[in-house]
Amino acid sequence: MAKIAQNEISFLDLLVAIETSDKRLSLLLAVCDRDDLRDSITQRYERELAVENISAYRVTIDHQDPSLYAAINKLIKIEPYLQSVNPAVITVEGIVSLSDFTPEGARSPLDTFLGYLQWTREGMRKFPFPIVIWVSERIHNEISRKAQDFYSWRQGVFFFEAEQKAFIPIDYPPIDLTTDDDSDSGLDLPIDELLSYIAQREAEGKQDASLATFYTLLAKAYSKDKQVDLAIATWQKAIALQQTLNLSLDLATSLDDLGVLYCHQGRYAEAEPPCKQALTLRQELLGDRHPDVATSINNLAELYESQGRYSEAEPLFQQTLALRQELLGDHHLDIATSINNLAGLYDLQGKYKKAEPLFQQALALRQKLLGDQHPDVANSINNLAGLYTSQGRYSEAEPLFQQALALMQELLGDQHPAVANSINNLAGLYYSQGRYAEAEPLYQQALALRQKLLGDQHPAVATSINNLALLYYSQGRYAEAEPLYQQALALRQELLGDQHPDVATSINNLAGLYTSQGRYAEAEPLFQQALALIHELLGDRHPHVAASLNNLAGLYESQGRYVEAELPYQQSLTLWQELLGDRHPSVANSLFNLAVLYHNMKRHSEALILIQQALQIYEQTLGVNHPNTKSARSWLAVIKEKGKRGKGKRDKGGFGFRDR
């Protein structure tokens, strides 16, 4: 095995030995002949142990009084934290240089040190801590020969090869759903090398903490390599071994990682148990005020959001943000992530005024901390553009979507889920502007890329199918739209269950298609089902509620049930105005629809006022060449000629819901 791998194995074994020393003396000999490598390794395990709330202390052996016992005893006397036997590791340095202080003809300080090891061995029992003792290979050999009693107490010897020129770190940041990218964990060991080491350990029957750690490393490598089934199976192996060995903190991390992977795959029902178990474990072990607890709360909130359980997700996102601000301050990447996530939830709930300043704050913080060339920055730009699209601010959204897509492609390549998301969102903007010829190839590209990267059974694939069907519907290509709407609905019901906003979206969209085809008996129960489900899941004040009311009214109008249509049209208009203001295309849609209804009811003066208002908003927000603008202009002429019925096609306000 390569030397780099041997050093990694030694480091991981040392780290596990420190972590599993619970309030007991653990003598750990670390053998290395290079000063810079010793310091690098020490800094690394101190950094990683800090995440586990294990404090690090260093002592240097005095060449005039070279006693290990005396040096540690002196440290503990001045450190109340150690006197209370809190989790800590003590690193002993300076032993390698003891031979440098030998006066001619005098006894070597190293020999004195070795003698002290034998004489004071029993006194070491009162130090209930892991003690890492850095020595050279020669001094290690001297200890094994001249201080055999002390050496017999060792809990481990960890060799780091002197020829090693660089020590490649392996970082284990908690997987956070909100980063919106597949961040590299820093793991450079190849899968075959990890498999070789694991096979060797398993053949020797070593079911220890180090083996569990290497299972997690292999699971991460499989996940990075998109071998999802192997990643899941390997994480399950790690979890089983960690449970057997009572490695509770490592178990919590593995459970969280497994839950996040399930969530990324759209396997939400499987994701929830490990995410909740990880949170419970971390709270029990670390208390309620710890960064890892915040990560688990965030991941559970992200899962609930993905399931459409917005009312459960919101307090968890708020709790995560508050906890991270308390623990990390205001200028930390995790703060930007939490702000972005809370803004995204508000966006999904139609709370655009709350979402916008948070999206802007997250973007500014990420730019400050990461610079302009980073996937998280691209993600924030994309999110802000999506919000502007929802608000009808298309001219502001377009350059941001284009910037985000170009940046994603530059940083991640063309074959990445985040790139597929950006393509889908840009297509959605073009659709909203009536630029159907530009939207179609982008929707098709996003669908193909998601199918390639995520497989056919994924919520993002269902989103792409829905969006392409909506585009075909808007173009009057009903025969092409219908099987896609049905496919999206079936896939969402299979993956998400029946109680999910995306399922309500698909039901609504299919009902809209049936209405346009004159299949009113099929459409009405679907519209009512969608409206009831949206009310239940999203509350009474959501843009989708306004759209569903509009759509049900449109069905009644198509059937000549004008009196029944008026109230839901009015409710839809009022809700749109309250949520989006008076100058939004959706408000214009409602004005337009109500105007035509009044025209059909021979209430021409009311109809004229409303159609003029709608036309003005369309011209200002969508431009004079948008299909809705042209349609409103035609209907204005019709309404002015009282008593005539309009014969032109009218869009009743977007029967379909587009997904981002």
N, C-alpha and C positions, 0 to 999 in steps of 0.2 A: 504494500500500500504506500502511496506517496507520502513524503515527509509532512506535507501540509496537513494531510488527513490524520497522521499520527499525532501531530500537535493539537489538532481539533479534538481528537478522542481524549487526549490527556486533559485538555482544558475542560471538556464536558464532564469527565469523571471527577475532576477536582471540584467543579462547580456543584455537582450533585452531592459530593461528600460534605461540602460545607453546608448546603441547604438541609441535609438530612441529619445534621448533628443538632439534636434538640436538647439544649441545656445540659450538655455533657462535654467533657474534655474529648477532643478529637485532634490527634497530632498528625498533621499532613505534611509530608516532606515533598517539596517542589524542587526538582533538580534541573538546573540550567546554567550554562557557562557564559551567557551573554547578558551584560547589564541591561541593555536596551530592551531585550526580549522579556527579561524578568519584570521590568517596570511596565511594559505594555500589557502583559498578562495580568498583573496585579490591578492596574487601572481598569481593565476590562471586567474582571470578576467583581470588583468593587462597584462598578457602574450597574451591572446586572443585578447584584444583590440588593442594591438600594431600591430597586423596583419592588423587591419582596420585603421591604422594611427591615433588612438586615444591615445594621450599621457597621462600618469598616474602620478599624484602627490599625496604626502601624507603630512598631517599636524598632529601634535600632540597637543592636548589641554594643555595649560599651567595651572598647578594647582593653580598658584598664580594669574593668570588673565584668568579664565576659560570661555572665550567668543568664541563661534563658529564664529561669525562675525569677530572679531579681528584677529583670527588665519588665516582665509581665506583671509582677506584683506591684511594682512602682506605678505602672500605668493604671491598674485597677484602683489603687488608692486615691488617685486624683480624678477618676471618672465616675460620678454617681450613676450614670447610665449603666455601666458595667457592674457596679456594686449591686444594682437591682436585678441582675441576671436577665437583662433584656437581650433580644436576638442580636448577635454581633459576630464578627470575624476579626481575628487579630493576625496581622501579617508581620513576620519577623524578618528584618533585613540586617545587613552589615556583617553576617557571618563569613561571607566569601572573602572579605577584606581583612579578617583577623590575622592571617599569616603575614600581612604587610607590616605589622607593628612589632616584630620580634627583634629585640636588641641582641647584639652579638653575645653568645654564650648564655642567654637567659632562656627561660622556658617560654615556649610559644603561647600567645593568647589563645590560639586554636586548641592547643593541648589542654589549657585550663578550662576552656569552654566544654570540651569533651568530658573532662573530669566532672565538672558541675552537672552535666546531663545525668551522669550516673548517681551522683551524691544527692541531688535535689529531686530525683524523679518522683518520689512519693509526694512531695509537696505540690507537684503539678495537679494533683487530684482536685484541689480546691478551685481550679479554673474551669468552669463549665462552659467552655467555648471551643469552637474549631480554631486551631492555631496553624497557620500556614507558615512553614519554616523554609525559607529560600536558601539553598546550598548549591555549590558546584558539584560536578560529578565526583571529583576527588574527595571533597569533604563528605559527600554521601557515603562513599566507601569507607572513609575513616570512622564515621559514626557507626556503621554496621560492624566494624571490627573492634573499636575501642569503647563504645558505649552500647554494648549489646542489650543490656537490660532496658535502657531507654528505647532502643530501636525496636524491641519486641512489642512496645506499646503503640507503635505507629498504626494508624488506620488506613494509610495509603501512601504510596510513593508515585509521583507523577513526573515523568521525564519529558522535557522539552528540548528538542535537538538543537545543538549549537550551530549547525550548518544552516539552519533556517534563516533566510534573508528577510522575510517579511511575514508577519502574522496576520492572516486574513480574518477579520472579525465576522462572527455570525451574530446578528442582532435578532431579537425576538420581539418586535413590537406587537402589541395586541392587534389582531385583525379588526379593522374598523370599517363597517359597511359604508360609512359616509364618505370615505375618501374617493369613491367613485372610480377607482382604478385598481389594477392588480399590482400593488407596490411590491418591489423586489425586497425580499427579506434580508438580502446580503448573503444568502446561502450559495456557496460555490462548489460544494461537494456534489459530484455527479451521482445519479441514481444508482448506477452499477456499483460504485464504490460504497455507498450506503448499504446496498443489499449484501455486499460481500462482508462488511463488518457485522451486520445483523446476523447473517448466516453463521458466522464464526461464533458469535455470542450464544446463539440458540443451540448450536452443536455442543458447546461446552456446558450447556444447562444453566447459563448465567441469566437468571430472571431478576435483574436488578434495575435500579433507577437509571443507570446509564443506557441500558437497552430501551427503556421506555422513552428516554430522550431521543434516541436515534429513530425510534418509530415515528415520533412527531416530526423529526427532520425529514424523514422519507415521505411522510404524508404531505408536508409542505412542498417538497420537490415534485411529487405527483400532481398536486394541485396547480403548481406553477406550469407544469407541462401539459395541463388540461386533461390528465388521466383521472377523471373525477371518481370513477368507481374504485380504482385502486387507492386513491387518497382517502376515501371514506372508510374502506376496509382497514387501511393502516392506522387511521386515527382511532378506529374502534379497538384495534389491538393495543394501542398506547393507552387508551382509557381503561381497558380491562386490567392491564398490568399496573397502572397507577392506582387503581382501586385496590388491587391486591396488596400493594406495597404502602398504602396509605399516604401517597404523595399528593396531598389534597390540593395544594396550589397549582402544581403541574396539571392535575386532573381538571381543575377549573379552566385553565387555559385551553386544554385540548377540547373540552366540551364546548367552549365558546367558539373555537376555530371550526369545529364540526358543525355547529349550529349555523355559523355564518356561511359555510360552504353550502349547506342545504338551502339556505335562503337565497343565495346567488343562483342556485339551480331552480328556483321557484318551488321547492319542496317544503312549503311553509309548515305543514302539519308535522313533518319530521324535524323541522328546525326548532320549534318551540320548546320541547322538553329539555334538550341540552342547553339552550340559552338560559332558561329559567333555573336549571340546576347549577349552571356556572355562576349566575348571580347570587344564588343562595349560599353557595360555598364561599365565594369571595367575601360576602358580607359577614359570614361566620368567622372566617379566618383573619380578615383584614379590617373589620369594622366597616361602618357606613361611609367613612371619609377617606377614600383611597382612589387613586387614578384608575386602577383596574376595576374597581366597583363601578366607577363612572362609565368605563368602556362597556361593561356588561349591561348596564341600564340602557345605554345608547343602542346597543345591538338588539335588545328586546324591543325598544321603541321602533327601531327600523323594521323589525319583523312585523310588528302590529301595523305600521303604516303600509307595508306591502300587502297585508291582508285586508286593508281598508278599514282597520279598527282605529280610526283617527282619534276618537275620544279617549282611547286608552293610550295611544302613542303620545299625545300632546303633553300631559304632565310628566311623562318620562323624559322627553326631550328637554323640557324646561328644567327638570331636576338635574339632568346631565350637565347642561350649560352652567347652572348655578354652582354645582359641585366642582366642575373644572375651573371656573373662575376663582373659586375659593382656594383651590389647591395649586393652580398653575399660573395665576395672574391673568391679565387681559391680553397679553401678547404671546400667544402660544398657538401652534397649529391645531391642537385639539379644540381650542376655543373657536377658531375659524370653522372647523368641521361642525361643531355643535350649533353655531349660529346658522350655518348653511342648512343644516338638517331641519331646524325649527322653521326657517323660512320656507323650505320645500314643503313642509306639512301645511303651513298656512296657505301656500299656493294651491295645494290640492284641495283645501277646504274652501277655496274662493275668497280667502281673506287677504286680498291683494295689497291693501294699504299697510297691513302688518308685515307682509312678506318683503316688500320692496326695500325698506331701509336695512333689513337684515341681510338680504342678498348683497346689497352694496357694501355693507360692513364686512361681510365675509370675503368678498372679492378684494377689497382694499387691504385687509389683513394678510390674505394669502400673497398678494403682490409684494407687500412689505417683507414678509418672511421668506418667500420662495423666489422672488423675482418674477419676471413676466413669462419665462419659458418653463412652465411646469404644468402637468396634467390637471392638478387641482385648480390652478388659475383658469385653465380652459373650461373646466367644469363650472366654475362660478360664472364665467362669462356666458356660457350656455344657459345656465339657470336664470340669469337676469334677462336674457333674450326671450326665454320661454314665458317669463312673467309679462314682459312687454307685449308679447303676442296675445296672451290672455286678456290684456287690457285694451287690445286694439291699437297699440302703438307700433305699427308695423315698420314704419320708417326707422325707428330706433332699434327694432329687433333685428332687422336683416343684416346690418354690418357686424353685429355682435355674433349672430349665428355663423356667419362666414368666417369671422376671426376664430371662433372656437373650433370649428371644423378644421381649418388650416393648421391650427396649433396642435390639435389632437393627432392629425395625420403626420405632422412633422415629428412629434415626440413619441408616438406609439405605433406608427406604421399604419398601413391601410387595413390590416386584418385584426381589428380589436373591437370589442363590444362598445367601448365609448365612442369610437368612430361611427359605428352603426347608429348609436343614439343621436349623434350630431347630424348625420345625414337625414334621419327620420324627422328631426325637429326642423331642419331647414325646409324639408318638403312640406311639413305642416304649415309653415309660414306662407309658402307659395300657394298652398291650397286655400288658406284663409284670405289671400289676396285675389283669388280667382285665377291664379297663374297655373292652370291645371297641366298644361303641356310641360312646364318645368317641374312640377311636383311629381308627376307619374314616374319618370325614370329614377328619381331619388327614392321614392317609396319602394319601388321594386328592388333597387340596390340595397336598401336597408333590410328588407325582408330576406333577400338571398344571403346577406352577410350574417344576419342573426341565425338563420337556419344552419349555416356552415359552422358558426362558432359555438352555438348554444344547443343545437339539435332542434328537432321539430316540437318537442314537448316542453315549451318554455313560455312563461307569460309575455316576454318581450316579443316572441314570434307571434303570439295572438294579437298583440298590439299592432304589429306591422300588417297583419292580415286585415284587421279591422280598418286601419287607416286607408289601405289600398281599396277596400270595398267601399268606403265612404267617398273616395275620389270617383270611383266608377259610378256610384249612385248620383253624385252631383252632376255628372256628365250625361245622365240619363241612360247609362249602360247597365240597366237593371239585371239583365241575364248574367252578366259577369259579376255583379255585386252580390247577388243572392247567395251563391254557394260559399263565397268568402265570408259573408256575415254569419252564415250557419256554422262554418268551420271555426270562426273565432269564438262564437258563443259556446260551442261544444267543448273547445279546448279550455276556455276559461272555467267552465263549470267543472271540468275534470280536475284542473290544477288548483282552482281557488275555492271551490265549493259554490253553493248557491247564494250565500250571503256576502257578496263582495261588490263594491262599486263598479268594477270592470264588467261584471256579469250584467248589472243593470244597464250599463252602457250598450252592451251587445244586444240585449232585449229591446231597448229603445230603438236602436238603429235598424234592427230587423223589422220592427213595427212600422218605422218610417218608410221603409222600402215597400212593405205591403200596402200602405196607404197610397203611395204613388202609383201602385199597380191596380188600385181600386179594390184591393182585397180587404175591405173594411172589417169584415167579421173576424178575420184573423188578426188584424192590427189592434183592435180596441182592447182585448184582454191583455195583450203584450204591453201596450202603453200604460195601462192601469197597473200592471205588475211592476213595470220599471219605475213608475212614479212612487208607488208605495215603498219599494225597496230603497230608492234614493232618499226619500223622507226618513226612513228608518236608520239608514247608515250615515247620512251626511247632515241630517237635521233639516230645518225648514228654511234656512237662509244660505243656500248654496247655488252657484250658477247652474248646476245640473237640475236643480228643482225648477228654476225658472225655465230652462229649456224643455223639461218634461211637461210642464203646464202648457207651454206654447204648443208642443207637439200634439198633446191630447186635444187642445182646442182646434188645431188644424184638422184633425180627423173629424171632429164634430162638424166643422165648417164644410169639409168635403162631402159630408152626408146631408148637407142642408139643415143641420141642427144648429141654426144660428144663435138662438137664445142660450143654448147650453155652451156654445163656444165663447160667448162674450166674457163671462166671468174669468175663466182660466187665462184668456188672452190679457185681461186687465191685471190679473195677479202676476202674470209673467212680466209684463211691462214694469209694474211697480217694483218688483224684486230686482230686475235688471238695473233699474235706475238707482236703487239703494246700494247695490253692490258695486256697480261699475261707473256710476255717474251718468250724466245726460248725453255724453258725446261718444258713445261706444257703438260699434256695428251691431251688437246684439240688441241694444236699445232700439236702433233703427229697424231691425228685423221685427221687433214687437210692434213698433209704431206702424210699420208697413202692413203687417198682418191685420192689426185692428182696423186700419183704414179700409182695407179691402172688405173686411167683414161688414163694416158700417155701410160701405157702398152697396154691398149685396142686400143689406137690410134697408136700403133707400134712405140712409141717414147721411146724405151727401155733404152737407156743410161740415159735419164732424170728420168725415173721411178726408175731405180736402185739406184740412188743417194738419191732420196726422201724416198724410202722404208727403206734404211739403216738408215737414220736419224730418221725416225719414230720408228724403232725397238729399237734404242739406247735410245730414250726418254722413251719408254714404259718400257724397262728393268730397267731404273734408277728410274722411278716414280711409276710404278705399280707392278714391280717385274716380274720374269720370268714365273710365273704360271698364270698370268692374261689372260683372254680370248683374249684381244686385242693383247697382246704380242705374244701369240701362233699363232694368225691369221696372224700377220705381218711376223712372221718367215716363215710360210707356203708360203705366197705370195712372200717373198724374193726368195725362191727357184724357184717359178714359173717364176718370172721376169727374173731370171738368165738364164732360158731356153727360149730364145727369140722365139716368135711366138706361144707359148702355151698360152691358156687362163686359168685363174684360175677358179677352180671349188669349192673352199672352200667358206664357208660363210664369208662375210665381214661386220663388223659394220661400217657404213659410218659416224661414228663420233657422235653418240648419237642423233638420230632423236628426242628423247624425252627430254623435260626439266623437271628436278626434282625440286620440290619446298621445301623450308625450312619454 
